[in-house]
Amino acid sequence: MAVANCIATAAVFIVADLRKSTNWYIEQLGFVAAELNWDENPTFSIVRCEGAAIMLKQGGKKSLANRQLANRHYTPGDVVSDVYFWVQDLKKTELSLKVGNTPIFAGPIKRSYGCTEIMVVDPDDYLICFGRCP
């Protein structure tokens, strides 16, 4: 039996500094954060880009030290993204990254499977990929 009621998805990233990570997604990628009151010492936030989202969860020092960050560390030499965003206009995405002075890890790269991709790395070493696929 297949699950057929899915309407959206979101990546969940454990982060070292919730405020720093949330602000990075807002300032560097133009995402929007759900209403958040920093005075209440939150441990969780959601950043959105239109219909896509990333959930950010504050991790403790011990949990961060004991885990591997980013998928590509499990497959050395392979560039495997931690989250993939399909975009309608990759040129617009690239321009936005450049205007925001967001360092580009790689791209734009035309892949053998037909997609053209741009990748950036967030403050917690997660590889964020934006792709335009035919």
C-alpha positions, 0 to 999 in steps of 0.5 A: 500500500502506498502513502498517497497523501503527501503535500510537502516535505522539509529537511531537518538539520541539527545546527550548532547555533540556531540564531546564526543558522536561521539568520544565514538562511534569511540573509544569504538565501532570502528565505523567510522564517516563521514568527520567532521570538528570540527573547524566549530562547527558541530551540527550533525554527523553520525557514521557507522559500516559497513551497519549500522549507528547512527545519532547524533544530538546536543541537547540544554540543555533545550531539554535534560532536558525535555525528557526521555532518553532511552526506558527502562525508559518508561518501568521500569524493562524491558531492552529495547534497543534504537538501535539493531545491528544484528551481524554475530559474537557475540564472535568477537563483545564481544572481541572488546568491551573487548579490547576497555575496553568498559563496558558491561551493560549485556551479553552475554545473550541467550534470549528466542526468540533465540538471544544471545545479548550483551548490552552497554550504551553510554554517553547519556544513550542510550542502544546499543544492539548487537545480533546474531540471528539464 
